[in-house]
């Protein structure tokens, strides 16, 4: 019975679970503990020529959304520069800029980061772009501000892929991390699901049922070239890409058992990672590519385990609850995020890699599933049916500042891209420098 349930959540992520389990109440859980460590930053509206009033979002509003979604900043708005307003709010820096005409159909976007009290220019960037790429240029500037003030890479130029129902069929779509610039990647007549990014962010590996079985395919984003992976296996699913080597973990049916395999997507060579009669699904790499999280029913119910990349030193991580699955390792390697059955509903939790320090991030808001970390570890994207349909949301790693980024259709199973320094070349941003 437990084996069939494990196969259910492995193959049919789009089907809600029909059984509920009682949660063990002997382990303490923190719910939604906020971490208030954001940096106030001032924002003054951009000077914008009248011809560009038709641009869907004003530059300062795009910046505001990026800063707030980042989990790093609290925005202090002012219609004009007012030092006293920013100083009282603790904003040591402020941002403003200009949007002007350029040659042909292009526009010139100038963005500035100033010190509030001295008005010294800390960072200046100028972009000459098509109007459709203004948002991408603004995302790039926000990432540079994060690097300047935090010394870390930002995530405003990253992307999400997820499963979206199009004309009644589940397809893979790709969009900017904030939900804008959405593009449909697959156009199959059968189900596509379980997307994940390749190491270079140039392709999506996903599961297709076009041949009547669950099989892995790799599709390039910019050329639409596609190929089947690991064709020696009849049914393959749950792909996970090693962030260091590009190797692919996947689950495959072997007799009556679902087992995790490790394969080279270039040569097709693959082998079992672990042997045994218990099912193993939903593998996830550590950020260093040396250990593997996975879900197994070896203890009688789906629980999260960790093992070495060679299958050694397997140990159980979760002990609270009777249904825990779809774990994902934080980029820092210190925590995991996962889904757990809670009172008949699926909710999202994080814990330390040894299973301690459990924090419940979602509650009393429908089913919340498919958590995925942003590459800086500050945010978690997930899908939820709290609005009546499945939509994609982003929240901070402490469960606060929940923001919906899709508004129509049925959207599930988000997966976050890696850092992508090459992405700006793909969207033709010309940074003029200073």
C-alpha positions as CSV (number, residue, x, y, z in Angstrom):
1,X,0.0,0.0,0.0
2,X,2.7,2.4,0.9
3,X,4.6,1.6,-2.3
4,X,1.6,2.6,-4.4
5,X,1.3,5.9,-2.5
6,X,4.9,6.6,-3.2
7,X,4.4,5.9,-6.9
8,X,1.4,8.2,-6.8
9,X,3.3,11.3,-5.7
10,X,6.2,10.4,-8.0
11,X,4.2,10.1,-11.2
12,X,1.1,12.2,-10.7
13,X,2.2,15.5,-9.1
14,X,-0.8,17.0,-10.6
15,X,-3.2,14.8,-8.6
16,X,-4.0,15.8,-5.0
17,X,-3.3,13.2,-2.3
18,X,-6.3,11.4,-1.1
19,X,-5.1,10.1,2.2
20,X,-4.3,12.0,5.3
21,X,-1.9,11.1,8.1
22,X,-1.6,12.1,11.8
23,X,1.5,14.1,12.6
24,X,3.7,13.2,15.5
25,X,3.5,16.0,18.0
26,X,6.6,15.3,20.0
27,X,8.9,17.6,17.9
28,X,8.6,21.3,18.3
29,X,8.0,23.4,15.2
30,X,8.3,27.2,14.7
31,X,5.7,28.7,12.4
32,X,6.5,31.7,10.3
33,X,9.2,33.3,12.4
34,X,10.2,36.5,10.6
35,X,13.8,37.6,10.2
36,X,13.9,41.4,10.0
37,X,17.3,42.2,8.6
38,X,16.3,44.2,5.5
39,X,18.2,47.3,4.5
40,X,16.1,50.5,3.9
41,X,16.8,52.0,0.5
42,X,15.3,55.2,-0.9
43,X,13.6,55.4,-4.3
44,X,12.8,58.5,-6.3
45,X,10.7,58.3,-9.5
46,X,12.7,58.2,-12.8
47,X,12.6,61.1,-15.2
48,X,10.7,59.6,-18.1
49,X,10.0,61.1,-21.5
50,X,6.3,61.3,-22.5
51,X,6.7,58.9,-25.4
52,X,7.4,56.1,-23.0
53,X,4.4,56.5,-20.8
54,X,2.9,53.5,-22.6
55,X,5.6,51.2,-21.2
56,X,3.6,48.8,-19.0
57,X,5.5,49.4,-15.8
58,X,7.4,52.5,-14.8
59,X,11.1,51.9,-14.1
60,X,10.9,52.9,-10.4
61,X,8.0,50.5,-9.8
62,X,9.9,47.6,-11.4
63,X,12.9,48.5,-9.1
64,X,10.6,48.7,-6.1
65,X,9.2,45.2,-6.8
66,X,12.7,43.8,-7.4
67,X,14.1,45.3,-4.2
68,X,11.2,44.1,-2.1
69,X,11.1,40.6,-3.6
70,X,14.8,40.2,-3.0
71,X,14.3,39.8,0.7
72,X,17.2,42.2,1.3
73,X,15.6,45.7,1.1
74,X,12.7,47.7,2.5
75,X,11.8,50.5,0.0
76,X,11.3,54.1,1.2
77,X,9.6,56.1,-1.6
78,X,9.6,59.8,-2.1
79,X,8.2,61.8,-5.0
80,X,11.4,64.0,-5.0
81,X,14.7,63.7,-3.2
82,X,14.2,64.6,0.4
83,X,17.2,63.8,2.6
84,X,15.2,64.1,5.8
85,X,12.7,61.5,4.6
86,X,15.4,59.0,3.8
87,X,17.6,59.7,6.8
88,X,14.6,59.3,9.2
89,X,13.8,55.9,7.6
90,X,17.4,54.8,7.9
91,X,18.0,54.7,4.1
92,X,21.7,55.4,3.7
93,X,21.4,55.0,-0.1
94,X,18.7,55.9,-2.7
95,X,18.1,55.1,-6.3
96,X,16.8,57.1,-9.2
97,X,17.3,57.4,-13.0
98,X,16.2,58.5,-16.4
99,X,14.4,56.9,-19.4
100,X,15.1,58.6,-22.7
101,X,14.9,58.2,-26.5
102,X,17.8,56.6,-28.3
103,X,18.5,56.0,-32.0
104,X,15.9,54.0,-33.9
105,X,13.4,52.2,-31.7
106,X,15.7,51.8,-28.8
107,X,15.7,53.7,-25.4
108,X,18.4,54.8,-23.1
109,X,17.9,53.8,-19.5
110,X,20.2,55.4,-16.9
111,X,20.2,54.1,-13.3
112,X,21.9,55.7,-10.3
113,X,22.7,54.6,-6.7
114,X,23.6,57.6,-4.5
115,X,24.7,58.0,-0.9
116,X,21.9,59.8,0.8
117,X,23.7,62.3,3.0
118,X,26.6,63.2,0.6
119,X,24.8,62.6,-2.7
120,X,27.9,60.9,-3.9
121,X,27.4,58.6,-6.9
122,X,28.0,55.0,-5.7
123,X,26.9,53.2,-8.8
124,X,25.9,54.3,-12.3
125,X,24.7,52.1,-15.2
126,X,23.5,53.1,-18.7
127,X,21.7,50.7,-21.0
128,X,20.6,51.1,-24.6
129,X,17.9,48.6,-25.2
130,X,14.7,47.8,-27.1
131,X,11.6,48.8,-25.1
132,X,10.8,45.1,-24.5
133,X,14.1,44.8,-22.6
134,X,13.7,47.7,-20.2
135,X,12.6,45.3,-17.4
136,X,15.6,43.1,-18.0
137,X,18.0,46.1,-17.8
138,X,16.3,47.1,-14.5
139,X,16.7,43.6,-13.2
140,X,20.4,43.8,-14.1
141,X,20.8,47.1,-12.2
142,X,19.2,45.7,-9.1
143,X,21.6,42.8,-9.2
144,X,24.5,45.2,-9.4
145,X,23.1,47.2,-6.4
146,X,22.9,43.9,-4.4
147,X,26.5,43.2,-5.3
148,X,27.6,46.7,-4.4
149,X,25.8,46.9,-1.0
150,X,25.7,43.2,0.1
151,X,28.8,41.8,-1.6
152,X,26.7,38.9,-3.0
153,X,25.0,38.1,-6.3
154,X,21.4,39.1,-6.8
155,X,18.6,37.0,-8.3
156,X,16.6,39.6,-10.3
157,X,18.0,38.4,-13.6
158,X,17.2,34.7,-12.8
159,X,14.3,32.8,-14.3
160,X,11.7,30.2,-13.2
161,X,10.3,27.3,-15.2
162,X,7.1,25.6,-14.2
163,X,4.2,23.5,-15.4
164,X,1.2,25.4,-16.8
165,X,-2.0,24.0,-18.3
166,X,-2.4,25.4,-21.8
167,X,-5.6,24.4,-23.7
168,X,-6.1,21.6,-21.2
169,X,-2.6,20.1,-21.6
170,X,0.2,20.5,-19.1
171,X,3.2,22.3,-20.8
172,X,6.5,23.7,-19.6
173,X,6.8,27.5,-19.5
174,X,9.7,29.8,-18.6
175,X,9.5,33.3,-17.2
176,X,11.5,36.0,-15.4
177,X,11.7,35.3,-11.7
178,X,8.9,37.8,-11.1
179,X,6.5,36.1,-13.5
180,X,6.9,38.5,-16.4
181,X,8.1,37.7,-19.9
182,X,6.5,34.3,-19.9
183,X,7.3,31.9,-22.8
184,X,5.8,28.5,-23.6
185,X,8.6,26.0,-24.1
186,X,6.8,22.8,-25.0
187,X,3.9,22.3,-27.3
188,X,3.1,18.7,-26.9
189,X,-0.4,17.1,-27.1
190,X,0.4,15.0,-23.9
191,X,1.5,15.9,-20.4
192,X,4.9,17.6,-19.8
193,X,6.0,17.9,-16.2
194,X,8.9,18.0,-13.6
195,X,11.1,20.6,-15.2
196,X,14.6,21.3,-14.0
197,X,17.5,23.5,-15.4
198,X,20.7,22.3,-16.9
199,X,23.9,23.6,-15.3
200,X,24.4,26.3,-18.0
201,X,20.8,27.5,-17.9
202,X,20.5,26.9,-21.6
203,X,18.2,23.9,-21.5
204,X,15.3,22.4,-19.5
205,X,15.2,18.7,-18.6
206,X,11.6,17.5,-18.1
207,X,9.3,14.5,-18.2
208,X,7.1,13.9,-21.3
209,X,4.4,11.3,-21.8
210,X,4.4,11.7,-25.6
211,X,5.4,8.0,-26.1
212,X,2.9,6.8,-23.6
213,X,5.4,6.5,-20.7
214,X,7.2,8.9,-18.5
215,X,10.5,9.7,-20.2
216,X,13.2,12.4,-19.8
217,X,13.8,14.9,-22.5
218,X,16.2,17.9,-22.8
219,X,15.1,20.9,-24.7
220,X,17.3,23.9,-25.5
221,X,15.7,27.3,-24.7
222,X,17.0,29.3,-27.6
223,X,17.1,26.8,-30.4
224,X,14.2,24.5,-29.5
225,X,16.5,21.5,-30.2
226,X,15.4,18.4,-28.2
227,X,16.6,14.9,-27.4
228,X,15.6,12.1,-25.2
229,X,17.8,11.3,-22.3
230,X,18.8,7.8,-21.1
231,X,16.7,5.9,-23.7
232,X,17.9,2.5,-22.3
233,X,15.4,3.0,-19.4
234,X,11.8,2.5,-20.1
235,X,10.3,5.0,-17.7
236,X,12.3,7.9,-16.2
237,X,11.3,10.9,-14.1
238,X,12.3,13.3,-11.2
239,X,15.4,14.7,-12.9
240,X,17.9,16.7,-10.8
241,X,21.1,18.3,-12.2
242,X,24.4,18.4,-10.3
243,X,25.3,22.1,-10.0
244,X,29.0,21.3,-10.3
245,X,29.3,18.6,-12.9
246,X,26.0,18.7,-14.8
247,X,25.3,15.0,-14.1
248,X,21.7,14.0,-13.8
249,X,20.0,12.1,-11.0
250,X,16.7,10.6,-12.0
251,X,14.2,8.0,-10.8
252,X,13.4,4.9,-12.9
253,X,11.1,1.9,-12.6
254,X,13.1,-1.3,-11.9
255,X,10.7,-4.2,-11.5
256,X,8.3,-3.3,-8.7
257,X,10.6,-0.7,-7.3
258,X,11.4,2.9,-8.1
259,X,15.1,3.6,-7.9
260,X,17.5,6.6,-8.1
261,X,20.0,6.5,-11.0
262,X,23.0,8.8,-11.8
263,X,23.7,9.5,-15.5
264,X,25.8,11.5,-17.9
265,X,23.4,13.4,-20.2
266,X,26.1,13.6,-22.9
267,X,27.0,10.0,-23.2
268,X,23.8,8.4,-21.8
269,X,25.8,6.2,-19.4
270,X,24.0,5.6,-16.1
271,X,24.0,3.4,-13.1
272,X,22.0,2.8,-9.9
273,X,23.0,4.9,-6.9
274,X,21.5,2.6,-4.3
275,X,20.2,-0.9,-4.2
276,X,17.4,-2.3,-2.1
277,X,13.7,-3.1,-2.2
278,X,12.4,0.2,-0.9
279,X,11.4,2.8,-3.4
280,X,13.5,6.0,-3.9
281,X,12.2,9.1,-5.7
282,X,12.6,12.9,-5.9
283,X,16.4,13.2,-5.7
284,X,18.1,16.5,-5.0
285,X,21.8,17.4,-5.1
286,X,23.6,19.2,-2.3
287,X,25.1,22.6,-3.5
288,X,28.5,21.0,-3.6
289,X,27.4,18.0,-5.7
290,X,28.6,15.5,-3.2
291,X,25.4,14.3,-1.4
292,X,21.9,13.5,-2.4
293,X,18.5,14.1,-0.7
294,X,15.7,11.7,-1.7
295,X,12.4,10.4,-0.6
296,X,12.0,6.7,0.3
297,X,9.3,4.5,1.9
298,X,12.0,2.2,3.5
299,X,10.6,3.1,7.0
300,X,7.0,2.4,6.0
301,X,6.0,5.9,4.9
302,X,7.5,8.5,2.6
303,X,10.3,10.2,4.4
304,X,13.4,12.3,3.4
305,X,16.8,10.7,3.5
306,X,20.3,11.8,2.6
307,X,23.2,9.7,1.2
308,X,26.6,10.2,-0.5
309,X,26.7,10.5,-4.3
310,X,27.7,6.8,-4.4
311,X,24.8,5.7,-2.2
312,X,26.9,5.3,0.9
313,X,26.1,6.6,4.4
314,X,22.3,6.7,3.9
315,X,20.5,8.3,6.9
316,X,17.0,9.5,7.6
317,X,16.4,13.3,7.9
318,X,12.7,13.7,8.7
319,X,10.9,12.1,11.6
320,X,7.9,14.3,12.2
321,X,4.8,13.3,10.3
322,X,4.0,10.3,8.1
323,X,4.3,12.0,4.6
324,X,7.4,14.1,3.8
325,X,8.6,14.6,0.2
326,X,10.2,16.7,-2.5
327,X,13.2,18.0,-0.5
328,X,15.5,20.7,-1.9
329,X,18.9,21.7,-0.5
330,X,19.6,25.4,0.2
331,X,22.4,27.0,-1.8
332,X,24.4,27.5,1.4
333,X,24.0,23.8,2.3
334,X,22.8,24.3,5.8
335,X,19.0,23.7,5.4
336,X,16.5,21.9,3.3
337,X,13.0,22.8,2.3
338,X,10.4,20.1,1.8
339,X,6.6,19.4,1.7
340,X,4.8,17.6,4.5
341,X,1.2,16.4,4.9
342,X,-0.3,18.5,7.7
343,X,-4.0,17.8,8.7
344,X,-4.9,16.6,5.2
345,X,-3.1,19.5,3.5
346,X,0.3,19.8,2.0
347,X,2.5,22.5,3.7
348,X,6.1,23.7,3.3
349,X,8.8,23.3,6.0
350,X,12.5,23.9,6.4
351,X,14.9,22.2,8.7
352,X,18.6,21.8,9.3
353,X,20.2,19.0,7.3
354,X,20.2,16.8,10.4
355,X,16.4,17.2,10.8
356,X,16.6,19.6,13.7
357,X,15.3,23.2,13.9
358,X,12.0,22.6,12.0
359,X,10.2,25.7,10.8
360,X,6.8,25.6,9.2
361,X,6.5,28.2,6.4
362,X,2.9,27.9,5.2
363,X,-0.3,27.1,7.1
364,X,-4.1,27.7,6.8
365,X,-3.8,28.5,3.1
366,X,-4.7,25.5,1.0
367,X,-2.1,23.1,-0.4
368,X,1.4,24.4,-0.7
369,X,3.9,22.3,-2.7
370,X,7.0,22.0,-5.0
371,X,9.3,24.4,-3.1
372,X,12.5,25.5,-4.9
373,X,15.2,27.8,-3.6
374,X,16.4,31.0,-5.3
375,X,20.2,30.7,-6.1
376,X,21.1,33.1,-3.3
377,X,19.1,31.1,-0.7
378,X,17.0,34.2,0.2
379,X,13.7,33.1,-1.4
380,X,11.5,30.1,-2.0
381,X,9.2,29.7,-4.9
382,X,6.3,27.3,-4.6
383,X,2.8,26.4,-6.0
384,X,-0.4,26.8,-4.0
385,X,-4.1,26.3,-4.6
386,X,-5.0,28.9,-1.8
387,X,-6.8,31.1,-4.4
388,X,-8.9,28.3,-5.8
389,X,-6.5,27.4,-8.6
390,X,-2.9,26.4,-8.6
391,X,-0.6,29.5,-8.9
392,X,3.1,30.2,-8.4
393,X,4.2,32.2,-5.3
394,X,7.5,33.5,-3.9
395,X,8.2,34.0,-0.2
396,X,11.2,34.9,1.9
397,X,13.1,31.9,3.4
398,X,11.3,32.6,6.7
399,X,7.8,32.3,5.1
400,X,7.1,36.1,5.1
401,X,6.3,38.5,2.2
402,X,4.4,35.9,0.2
403,X,3.9,37.3,-3.3
404,X,1.8,35.7,-6.1
405,X,3.5,35.9,-9.5
406,X,1.0,34.1,-11.8
407,X,-2.7,35.2,-12.1
408,X,-4.4,32.9,-14.5
409,X,-4.6,29.2,-15.5
410,X,-3.2,26.3,-13.5
411,X,0.5,26.6,-12.6
412,X,2.6,24.1,-10.6
413,X,6.0,22.7,-9.9
414,X,8.3,25.8,-10.2
415,X,12.1,25.3,-10.6
416,X,14.6,28.2,-10.2
417,X,17.4,28.7,-12.6
418,X,21.1,28.9,-11.5
419,X,22.9,32.2,-11.6
420,X,23.2,33.2,-15.2
421,X,26.0,35.7,-16.2
422,X,25.4,34.8,-19.8
423,X,21.7,35.6,-19.8
424,X,22.2,39.3,-20.5
425,X,23.8,38.4,-23.8
426,X,20.7,36.4,-24.7
427,X,18.4,39.4,-24.2
428,X,20.7,41.9,-26.0
429,X,21.3,44.4,-23.2
430,X,24.0,46.9,-24.1
431,X,25.6,48.3,-21.0
432,X,27.3,51.6,-22.0
433,X,29.2,51.9,-18.7
434,X,30.3,55.2,-17.1
